[in-house]
Amino acid sequence: MAIEGSSTTASRRIRLGMVGGGRDAFIGGVHRIASRIDDRYELVAGAFSSTPEKSKASAADLGVAPDRAYGDYVEMARREARLKSGIEAVAIVTPNHMHYPVAREFLKRGIHVICDKPLTSTLADARKLAKAAESSGALFVLTHNYTGYPMIRQAREMIAGGELGAIRLVQVEYAQDWLSENLEETGQKQAGWRTDPARSGLGGSTGDIGTHAFNLASFVSGLELDQLCADLDSFVEGRQLDDNGHVLMRFSGGAKGMLWCSQVAPGNENALKLRIYGERGGLEWAQEDPNYLWHSPLGQPKRLLTRNGAGATAAGQRVSRIPGGHPEGYLEGFATIYNEAAQAIIARREGKPVPEGVTFPGIDEGLAGVAFVTACVESSRRGGAWVKFGSYNKR
């Protein structure tokens, strides 16, 4: 990983803008920290709020020059595209319904986009954004941060290398408890927009955390979803979107899967877990203990693989920053996505190929995530009917 003092000097940092992420916003701060961990970016501009006054105040908080603090994203995209030292990339950290219109403005001006998930709030917008990204030629990066964890990269490498044999079973779950009560009625900002169909989209827990679980299962296993059936619930009275989902999955090639996402499971803070089993062994990983990967070769003792210990592979080591025994997790996972994006952006800047091994979720993964939510909602509305995923996951 690049660190301060490497060839990525201050003059070569990527000029980054941000839309959203102003005062009182959680995810904006996460993205800003992640962008700086490997010293690849410098935040130079932003439209940090839909309220111009708040946007300018947030810019002052962050040390952004007053003339680069914008009242709206359209003004920002137009002016930054004209500036000689305008932004090279923009981070979009708004509620879901704003992802499409904001990304479109920057993509059509050739500015690289780093967007929080899910891709958009509707499948129609996701398809339009996929076309916009394709015609733009700019990079589109989706921050499914869990794909950046070193042991997830190792698990993916092990499966691709055939260590588990043909995959038979995929089980993934993402459980939280923070919406077990009607928090949105208290005025809590995060709960407010995440449970609002107008801002979040069709899915509640499926869109917020189910997309992470689905993306992680797909990224690690390398499998393509063929069919699914879903049973979604809104357990909290008055809630408009699902807060719990059970999904059965059939993958191309015959593997079967189960996905559970819930935000009403007391005792669970951020319990993302993945288990994959093949004909020759299995792997288990938990986000709350991310530096460890359990490998169970068939007929042999279960063994614990650590991020920097014996058995660590090149795929995980490439995105690992600190010595073994020191926790490396959520922020660093985000930073890995930002660093991978930086390597691709710098390669574009210099007219060189993207370095070998660099990978990050993009527009295809984003479209698949929105298609997953849409298919789950439709299946559940039809009483848990099996639906063909491909009929949703198309441009």
MARDORO-874212 format. One record per residue (C-alpha): residue number from 1; residue in three letters; x, y, z. Coordinates in steps of 0.2 Angstrom, whole numbers. Example, Ala and Ser with C-alpha at 12.3 -4.5 7.8 and 13.67 -1.06 7.14 Angstrom:
2
DRENVO  nr rest    xx    yy    zz
DRENVO   1  ALA    62   -22    39
DRENVO   2  SER    68    -5    36
***
This chain:
395
DRENVO  nr rest    xx    yy    zz
DRENVO   1  MET     0     0     0
DRENVO   2  ALA     6    18    -3
DRENVO   3  ILE    11    28    12
DRENVO   4  GLU    17    45    15
DRENVO   5  GLY    35    47     8
DRENVO   6  SER    32    36    -7
DRENVO   7  SER    31    42   -25
DRENVO   8  THR    14    48   -21
DRENVO   9  THR    19    66   -16
DRENVO  10  ALA     8    80   -11
DRENVO  11  SER     9    87   -29
DRENVO  12  ARG     3    70   -35
DRENVO  13  ARG   -12    68   -24
DRENVO  14  ILE   -29    66   -32
DRENVO  15  ARG   -39    82   -31
DRENVO  16  LEU   -55    76   -23
DRENVO  17  GLY   -72    84   -21
DRENVO  18  MET   -87    78   -11
DRENVO  19  VAL  -106    80   -13
DRENVO  20  GLY  -115    77     4
DRENVO  21  GLY  -106    73    20
DRENVO  22  GLY  -108    90    29
DRENVO  23  ARG  -111    93    47
DRENVO  24  ASP  -119    79    57
DRENVO  25  ALA  -117    67    42
DRENVO  26  PHE  -109    50    47
DRENVO  27  ILE  -103    42    31
DRENVO  28  GLY   -95    58    24
DRENVO  29  GLY   -82    58    38
DRENVO  30  VAL   -79    39    35
DRENVO  31  HIS   -75    43    17
DRENVO  32  ARG   -64    58    21
DRENVO  33  ILE   -54    47    33
DRENVO  34  ALA   -52    33    21
DRENVO  35  SER   -47    44     7
DRENVO  36  ARG   -32    50    18
DRENVO  37  ILE   -26    34    26
DRENVO  38  ASP   -14    30    11
DRENVO  39  ASP   -11    49     7
DRENVO  40  ARG   -18    48   -10
DRENVO  41  TYR   -31    61   -10
DRENVO  42  GLU   -33    80    -5
DRENVO  43  LEU   -51    86    -2
DRENVO  44  VAL   -52   103   -12
DRENVO  45  ALA   -70   106   -16
DRENVO  46  GLY   -87   101   -11
DRENVO  47  ALA  -106   104   -10
DRENVO  48  PHE  -108    97     7
DRENVO  49  SER  -126   100    10
DRENVO  50  SER  -142   104     1
DRENVO  51  THR  -143   120    11
DRENVO  52  PRO  -130   132     4
DRENVO  53  GLU  -126   140    21
DRENVO  54  LYS  -123   123    29
DRENVO  55  SER  -112   118    14
DRENVO  56  LYS  -101   133    16
DRENVO  57  ALA  -100   131    35
DRENVO  58  SER   -95   113    33
DRENVO  59  ALA   -82   118    20
DRENVO  60  ALA   -75   130    33
DRENVO  61  ASP   -74   116    46
DRENVO  62  LEU   -65   105    33
DRENVO  63  GLY   -52   118    27
DRENVO  64  VAL   -60   119    10
DRENVO  65  ALA   -57   136     2
DRENVO  66  PRO   -73   147     2
DRENVO  67  ASP   -72   149   -17
DRENVO  68  ARG   -73   130   -19
DRENVO  69  ALA   -88   128    -7
DRENVO  70  TYR  -103   126   -18
DRENVO  71  GLY  -122   128   -15
DRENVO  72  ASP  -127   114   -26
DRENVO  73  TYR  -119   100   -35
DRENVO  74  VAL  -123   106   -53
DRENVO  75  GLU  -114   122   -50
DRENVO  76  MET   -99   112   -43
DRENVO  77  ALA   -98   100   -57
DRENVO  78  ARG   -99   114   -70
DRENVO  79  ARG   -86   125   -62
DRENVO  80  GLU   -74   111   -57
DRENVO  81  ALA   -74   104   -74
DRENVO  82  ARG   -68   121   -81
DRENVO  83  LEU   -55   124   -68
DRENVO  84  LYS   -37   120   -73
DRENVO  85  SER   -34   113   -56
DRENVO  86  GLY   -52   106   -54
DRENVO  87  ILE   -56    90   -45
DRENVO  88  GLU   -51    74   -53
DRENVO  89  ALA   -64    63   -43
DRENVO  90  VAL   -79    66   -33
DRENVO  91  ALA   -85    56   -18
DRENVO  92  ILE  -104    55   -17
DRENVO  93  VAL  -111    52     0
DRENVO  94  THR  -129    58    -1
DRENVO  95  PRO  -145    48     3
DRENVO  96  ASN  -148    35   -10
DRENVO  97  HIS  -160    45   -21
DRENVO  98  MET  -147    58   -25
DRENVO  99  HIS  -134    46   -31
DRENVO 100  TYR  -140    45   -49
DRENVO 101  PRO  -142    64   -53
DRENVO 102  VAL  -126    69   -44
DRENVO 103  ALA  -116    55   -52
DRENVO 104  ARG  -123    59   -69
DRENVO 105  GLU  -117    77   -68
DRENVO 106  PHE   -99    73   -65
DRENVO 107  LEU   -98    58   -76
DRENVO 108  LYS  -104    68   -92
DRENVO 109  ARG   -89    80   -88
DRENVO 110  GLY   -76    66   -87
DRENVO 111  ILE   -74    67   -68
DRENVO 112  HIS   -71    50   -59
DRENVO 113  VAL   -85    45   -47
DRENVO 114  ILE   -83    36   -30
DRENVO 115  CYS  -100    33   -24
DRENVO 116  ASP  -107    26    -8
DRENVO 117  LYS  -119    11   -10
DRENVO 118  PRO  -132     6   -15
DRENVO 119  LEU  -129    12   -33
DRENVO 120  THR  -146    21   -34
DRENVO 121  SER  -164    20   -26
DRENVO 122  THR  -172    13   -41
DRENVO 123  LEU  -168     0   -54
DRENVO 124  ALA  -173    12   -68
DRENVO 125  ASP  -160    25   -62
DRENVO 126  ALA  -147    11   -60
DRENVO 127  ARG  -149     6   -78
DRENVO 128  LYS  -148    24   -84
DRENVO 129  LEU  -132    27   -73
DRENVO 130  ALA  -124    12   -80
DRENVO 131  LYS  -126    19   -97
DRENVO 132  ALA  -120    36   -92
DRENVO 133  ALA  -104    28   -84
DRENVO 134  GLU  -101    18  -100
DRENVO 135  SER  -102    33  -111
DRENVO 136  SER   -92    44  -100
DRENVO 137  GLY   -76    35  -100
DRENVO 138  ALA   -73    40   -82
DRENVO 139  LEU   -70    27   -68
DRENVO 140  PHE   -85    23   -57
DRENVO 141  VAL   -81    15   -40
DRENVO 142  LEU   -94     9   -28
DRENVO 143  THR   -88     8   -10
DRENVO 144  HIS   -93    -9    -4
DRENVO 145  ASN   -80    -8     9
DRENVO 146  TYR   -80   -25    15
DRENVO 147  THR   -72   -31    -1
DRENVO 148  GLY   -57   -22     5
DRENVO 149  TYR   -53   -32    20
DRENVO 150  PRO   -37   -43    18
DRENVO 151  MET   -44   -59    24
DRENVO 152  ILE   -59   -57    12
DRENVO 153  ARG   -46   -54    -2
DRENVO 154  GLN   -38   -70     4
DRENVO 155  ALA   -54   -80     4
DRENVO 156  ARG   -58   -75   -14
DRENVO 157  GLU   -40   -80   -19
DRENVO 158  MET   -42   -97   -11
DRENVO 159  ILE   -59  -101   -19
DRENVO 160  ALA   -53   -95   -36
DRENVO 161  GLY   -38  -106   -34
DRENVO 162  GLY   -49  -121   -31
DRENVO 163  GLU   -44  -124   -13
DRENVO 164  LEU   -62  -128    -9
DRENVO 165  GLY   -66  -137   -25
DRENVO 166  ALA   -83  -134   -33
DRENVO 167  ILE   -94  -123   -22
DRENVO 168  ARG  -110  -130   -15
DRENVO 169  LEU  -116  -119    -1
DRENVO 170  VAL  -115  -100     2
DRENVO 171  GLN  -122   -93    19
DRENVO 172  VAL  -121   -74    22
DRENVO 173  GLU  -130   -64    36
DRENVO 174  TYR  -129   -46    41
DRENVO 175  ALA  -138   -42    57
DRENVO 176  GLN  -140   -26    67
DRENVO 177  ASP  -152   -20    81
DRENVO 178  TRP  -152    -1    79
DRENVO 179  LEU  -169     0    71
DRENVO 180  SER  -178   -12    83
DRENVO 181  GLU  -189     2    89
DRENVO 182  ASN  -197    16    79
DRENVO 183  LEU  -181    27    79
DRENVO 184  GLU  -186    37    64
DRENVO 185  GLU  -201    45    73
DRENVO 186  THR  -188    53    85
DRENVO 187  GLY  -180    64    72
DRENVO 188  GLN  -164    53    71
DRENVO 189  LYS  -157    58    54
DRENVO 190  GLN  -150    41    49
DRENVO 191  ALA  -165    32    53
DRENVO 192  GLY  -176    45    45
DRENVO 193  TRP  -169    44    28
DRENVO 194  ARG  -165    25    28
DRENVO 195  THR  -183    21    32
DRENVO 196  ASP  -191    33    19
DRENVO 197  PRO  -195    25     2
DRENVO 198  ALA  -193    42    -6
DRENVO 199  ARG  -175    44    -1
DRENVO 200  SER  -169    26     2
DRENVO 201  GLY  -179    16   -12
DRENVO 202  LEU  -188     0   -12
DRENVO 203  GLY  -178    -9     1
DRENVO 204  GLY  -175    -5    19
DRENVO 205  SER  -163   -18    27
DRENVO 206  THR  -161   -26    10
DRENVO 207  GLY  -155   -10     2
DRENVO 208  ASP  -145    -4    17
DRENVO 209  ILE  -136   -20    23
DRENVO 210  GLY  -143   -34    12
DRENVO 211  THR  -134   -26    -3
DRENVO 212  HIS  -117   -28     7
DRENVO 213  ALA  -121   -46    11
DRENVO 214  PHE  -125   -50    -7
DRENVO 215  ASN  -110   -41   -14
DRENVO 216  LEU   -99   -49    -2
DRENVO 217  ALA  -105   -67    -6
DRENVO 218  SER  -104   -64   -24
DRENVO 219  PHE   -86   -56   -23
DRENVO 220  VAL   -79   -70   -13
DRENVO 221  SER   -87   -85   -21
DRENVO 222  GLY   -86   -79   -39
DRENVO 223  LEU  -104   -86   -42
DRENVO 224  GLU  -117   -78   -52
DRENVO 225  LEU  -135   -78   -45
DRENVO 226  ASP  -148   -86   -55
DRENVO 227  GLN  -164   -86   -45
DRENVO 228  LEU  -170   -80   -28
DRENVO 229  CYS  -185   -81   -17
DRENVO 230  ALA  -187   -68    -3
DRENVO 231  ASP  -198   -66    13
DRENVO 232  LEU  -197   -48    19
DRENVO 233  ASP  -205   -40    34
DRENVO 234  SER  -208   -23    42
DRENVO 235  PHE  -209   -29    60
DRENVO 236  VAL  -209   -11    68
DRENVO 237  GLU  -227    -5    67
DRENVO 238  GLY  -229     9    55
DRENVO 239  ARG  -212     6    46
DRENVO 240  GLN  -214     8    27
DRENVO 241  LEU  -199    -2    22
DRENVO 242  ASP  -192   -20    27
DRENVO 243  ASP  -182   -21    42
DRENVO 244  ASN  -179   -40    41
DRENVO 245  GLY  -176   -51    26
DRENVO 246  HIS  -174   -70    22
DRENVO 247  VAL  -168   -74     5
DRENVO 248  LEU  -165   -91    -3
DRENVO 249  MET  -153   -91   -18
DRENVO 250  ARG  -149  -103   -33
DRENVO 251  PHE  -133   -99   -42
DRENVO 252  SER  -128  -104   -59
DRENVO 253  GLY  -119  -121   -59
DRENVO 254  GLY  -130  -128   -45
DRENVO 255  ALA  -123  -120   -29
DRENVO 256  LYS  -137  -115   -16
DRENVO 257  GLY  -137  -100    -4
DRENVO 258  MET  -145   -92    10
DRENVO 259  LEU  -145   -73    15
DRENVO 260  TRP  -152   -65    31
DRENVO 261  CYS  -152   -47    34
DRENVO 262  SER  -160   -38    49
DRENVO 263  GLN  -160   -22    58
DRENVO 264  VAL  -171   -28    72
DRENVO 265  ALA  -160   -42    79
DRENVO 266  PRO  -156   -36    97
DRENVO 267  GLY  -139   -40   103
DRENVO 268  ASN  -131   -38    85
DRENVO 269  GLU  -121   -22    82
DRENVO 270  ASN  -114   -25    65
DRENVO 271  ALA  -114   -44    63
DRENVO 272  LEU  -109   -47    45
DRENVO 273  LYS  -104   -66    43
DRENVO 274  LEU  -100   -76    28
DRENVO 275  ARG   -98   -95    26
DRENVO 276  ILE   -94  -104    10
DRENVO 277  TYR   -93  -123     8
DRENVO 278  GLY   -86  -133    -7
DRENVO 279  GLU   -83  -151   -10
DRENVO 280  ARG   -66  -150    -2
DRENVO 281  GLY   -68  -138    12
DRENVO 282  GLY   -76  -123    19
DRENVO 283  LEU   -71  -105    25
DRENVO 284  GLU   -79   -94    38
DRENVO 285  TRP   -77   -75    41
DRENVO 286  ALA   -85   -63    53
DRENVO 287  GLN   -83   -44    51
DRENVO 288  GLU   -83   -40    69
DRENVO 289  ASP   -67   -51    70
DRENVO 290  PRO   -60   -47    53
DRENVO 291  ASN   -42   -52    54
DRENVO 292  TYR   -46   -71    55
DRENVO 293  LEU   -52   -83    42
DRENVO 294  TRP   -57  -101    47
DRENVO 295  HIS   -52  -114    34
DRENVO 296  SER   -59  -132    36
DRENVO 297  PRO   -51  -144    24
DRENVO 298  LEU   -62  -159    22
DRENVO 299  GLY   -56  -173    34
DRENVO 300  GLN   -43  -162    42
DRENVO 301  PRO   -42  -151    58
DRENVO 302  LYS   -50  -134    57
DRENVO 303  ARG   -36  -121    55
DRENVO 304  LEU   -36  -102    59
DRENVO 305  LEU   -28   -91    46
DRENVO 306  THR   -23   -74    52
DRENVO 307  ARG   -20   -58    42
DRENVO 308  ASN    -1   -58    44
DRENVO 309  GLY     3   -75    50
DRENVO 310  ALA     7   -92    43
DRENVO 311  GLY    -4   -96    28
DRENVO 312  ALA    -7   -78    24
DRENVO 313  THR    -7   -76     5
DRENVO 314  ALA    -2   -62    -7
DRENVO 315  ALA   -20   -56   -11
DRENVO 316  GLY   -22   -52     8
DRENVO 317  GLN    -5   -45    11
DRENVO 318  ARG    -6   -33    -4
DRENVO 319  VAL   -20   -23     5
DRENVO 320  SER   -13   -25    23
DRENVO 321  ARG    -5   -10    31
DRENVO 322  ILE     0   -14    49
DRENVO 323  PRO     9   -28    58
DRENVO 324  GLY     0   -44    63
DRENVO 325  GLY    -9   -43    80
DRENVO 326  HIS   -15   -25    77
DRENVO 327  PRO   -33   -24    72
DRENVO 328  GLU   -37   -18    54
DRENVO 329  GLY   -55   -16    49
DRENVO 330  TYR   -69    -5    44
DRENVO 331  LEU   -60    12    40
DRENVO 332  GLU   -45     2    32
DRENVO 333  GLY   -58    -8    22
DRENVO 334  PHE   -64     9    15
DRENVO 335  ALA   -47    15    13
DRENVO 336  THR   -43     0     2
DRENVO 337  ILE   -56     4   -10
DRENVO 338  TYR   -50    22   -11
DRENVO 339  ASN   -32    16   -13
DRENVO 340  GLU   -37     4   -27
DRENVO 341  ALA   -47    18   -35
DRENVO 342  ALA   -32    29   -34
DRENVO 343  GLN   -21    17   -42
DRENVO 344  ALA   -33    16   -57
DRENVO 345  ILE   -35    35   -58
DRENVO 346  ILE   -17    38   -57
DRENVO 347  ALA   -14    25   -71
DRENVO 348  ARG   -27    34   -82
DRENVO 349  ARG   -19    51   -78
DRENVO 350  GLU    -2    44   -84
DRENVO 351  GLY    -9    34   -98
DRENVO 352  LYS    -3    18   -91
DRENVO 353  PRO   -12     1   -88
DRENVO 354  VAL   -20    -2   -71
DRENVO 355  PRO    -8   -11   -60
DRENVO 356  GLU   -10   -30   -59
DRENVO 357  GLY   -22   -36   -45
DRENVO 358  VAL   -31   -19   -42
DRENVO 359  THR   -49   -22   -40
DRENVO 360  PHE   -64   -13   -34
DRENVO 361  PRO   -83   -14   -35
DRENVO 362  GLY   -90    -4   -50
DRENVO 363  ILE  -105     0   -60
DRENVO 364  ASP  -109   -19   -63
DRENVO 365  GLU  -109   -23   -45
DRENVO 366  GLY  -119    -8   -41
DRENVO 367  LEU  -132   -13   -54
DRENVO 368  ALA  -133   -30   -47
DRENVO 369  GLY  -136   -23   -30
DRENVO 370  VAL  -151   -13   -35
DRENVO 371  ALA  -157   -28   -45
DRENVO 372  PHE  -155   -39   -30
DRENVO 373  VAL  -166   -27   -19
DRENVO 374  THR  -179   -26   -33
DRENVO 375  ALA  -180   -44   -36
DRENVO 376  CYS  -182   -47   -17
DRENVO 377  VAL  -196   -35   -15
DRENVO 378  GLU  -205   -42   -30
DRENVO 379  SER  -203   -60   -24
DRENVO 380  SER  -209   -56    -7
DRENVO 381  ARG  -224   -47   -14
DRENVO 382  ARG  -228   -63   -23
DRENVO 383  GLY  -228   -73    -8
DRENVO 384  GLY  -210   -79    -9
DRENVO 385  ALA  -211   -84   -27
DRENVO 386  TRP  -195   -89   -36
DRENVO 387  VAL  -189   -75   -48
DRENVO 388  LYS  -176   -75   -61
DRENVO 389  PHE  -162   -63   -56
DRENVO 390  GLY  -156   -60   -74
DRENVO 391  SER  -173   -52   -79
DRENVO 392  TYR  -169   -38   -66
DRENVO 393  ASN  -150   -38   -68
DRENVO 394  LYS  -149   -31   -86
DRENVO 395  ARG  -145   -14   -94
***
